């Protein structure tokens, strides 16, 4: 494997790439949403991606 491919693979596996990917996704989604609204569509309110459910009835800490 040449140096470029190795370095690129490390970049793809990094947190920095995840940050860039998130930014790019949000830009594309916002642009799509703007066009959708301009065309007369209604965009539903944002929904939570996930919900944390905690069990507060445990009497002793789990190990």
N, C-alpha and C positions, 0 to 999 in steps of 0.2 A: 504494500500500500504506500502510495507516495505521501509526502508531507502535507500537501493540500487536503487530500481526503481525510487524513488523520485529524488535522486541525479542524476541518469542517465538521467532522463527526463529533468532536469534543464540544464545538460551539452548539450544535443541535441538541446535545445532551445537557447543556448548561441552563442555569436559572435565568441568565441574561436572555437567551433565546425564548424562554417561556414568557418573559416580560414583553419582548418584542411581538411575539405571537398574540398575546392578549391585547396589546395596543392595536395591532393590525385588525384583529377580529372586531374590536369595538368601532374602529373607523369604517369598516365595511358595513357593519350592522347599522350604524348611525346614518350612513349614506343611503342604504336601502330603506330605512325607516322614513327618512325625509322624502324620498321619491314615492313611497307608498302613501304617505299622508297627502302629498301634492296631488296624487291621482285620486284622492277622495276616500282612501282607506282609513279605517280607525285602528289604531295600535292599542292593544290592551295594556293595562298598567303592568309594570315590572313585577314578576313573581320571584320569591326567593329561590335560589338555586338548590339549597338544601336546608334542612332544619335539624338542629341538634336536639336530641331527646335525652334527657338525663334521668337517671333513676335515683331519686332522693330518698327512697324508702329503705335503702341499705343501712343496717345498723352498725356495721363494721367495715373498715376500708378493705377493698379487694387487694389481693397480693398477686 
